[in-house]
Amino acid sequence: MSTLNIEIEKHIKKLVNPLKHPDELLEVLKLKLTKKELKLLKSWAEDMPQKELEESLQVDEERYAQLSTKLIKKLNQEKIKQAMCV
């Protein structure tokens, strides 16, 4: 299982079906998330430090927190979960 799949599973409250293959999952995420949200998720999967991530995304700590919250909410939306699962 890819690190991206593992990272997604950390943030989803209830997952009924397994996630798609990493390549297919990435395609779904590209359609459903903004570029910054996708970059944030990938960076979490790579264990990038928060300060480095903030610089990379060109956001301050408050905006980073908002982006993180929005991303986790999106990952838990039923339509997006269905699209990510097999």
C-alpha distance (Angstrom), angle and dihedral (degrees) to the residues before:
residue distance angle dihedral
M1 . . .
S2 3.78 . .
T3 3.79 123.7 .
L4 3.81 88.8 -116.3
N5 3.83 90.7 58.2
I6 3.81 90.6 48.2
E7 3.80 91.7 49.0
I8 3.80 92.1 50.4
E9 3.79 91.5 49.7
K10 3.83 89.4 54.3
H11 3.80 91.0 60.4
I12 3.79 102.3 39.4
K13 3.79 114.3 91.0
K14 3.80 99.3 -155.4
L15 3.78 123.7 13.7
V16 3.82 115.1 -178.7
N17 3.81 100.3 177.9
P18 3.82 130.0 34.5
L19 3.79 118.7 -94.6
K20 3.80 120.2 -101.0
H21 3.80 124.0 -98.8
P22 3.85 109.4 -70.1
D23 3.83 94.0 -107.1
E24 3.81 93.0 50.5
L25 3.80 90.9 42.9
L26 3.79 91.2 53.7
E27 3.81 90.8 53.2
V28 3.82 90.7 52.3
L29 3.81 91.5 48.0
K30 3.82 91.7 50.3
L31 3.81 88.4 57.7
K32 3.80 97.8 42.5
L33 3.83 103.6 38.6
T34 3.78 134.3 55.7
K35 3.80 117.8 -111.1
K36 3.81 91.0 -105.2
E37 3.81 92.7 49.2
L38 3.80 91.3 49.9
K39 3.80 91.4 47.4
L40 3.82 89.4 49.3
L41 3.80 92.4 50.9
K42 3.81 92.5 47.8
S43 3.81 90.1 48.4
W44 3.80 91.3 51.5
A45 3.81 88.4 52.2
E46 3.82 88.7 53.6
D47 3.85 92.1 48.1
M48 3.79 93.1 -121.1
P49 3.84 112.6 177.5
Q50 3.82 114.6 -105.1
K51 3.82 95.5 -119.6
E52 3.80 91.0 51.9
L53 3.79 89.5 47.5
E54 3.80 92.4 51.0
E55 3.81 89.6 53.1
S56 3.78 92.0 46.1
L57 3.81 91.9 51.0
Q58 3.82 91.8 39.4
V59 3.83 93.0 -127.9
D60 3.79 134.7 126.3
E61 3.81 124.6 -121.1
E62 3.82 93.7 -92.1
R63 3.81 93.9 50.1
Y64 3.82 89.4 45.7
A65 3.81 89.8 55.5
Q66 3.81 91.4 48.8
L67 3.80 91.9 48.2
S68 3.82 91.7 48.8
T69 3.80 92.4 49.9
K70 3.80 92.6 47.6
L71 3.82 91.3 48.7
I72 3.81 93.6 51.3
K73 3.82 90.8 47.7
K74 3.81 90.3 51.3
L75 3.81 92.3 49.4
N76 3.80 88.5 54.6
Q77 3.82 96.0 50.8
E78 3.79 110.2 114.1
K79 3.84 95.6 -129.6
I80 3.78 92.2 51.5
K81 3.81 92.9 45.0
Q82 3.80 89.6 52.2
A83 3.80 91.0 50.2
M84 3.82 91.4 50.1
C85 3.80 95.4 49.0
V86 3.79 130.6 79.4
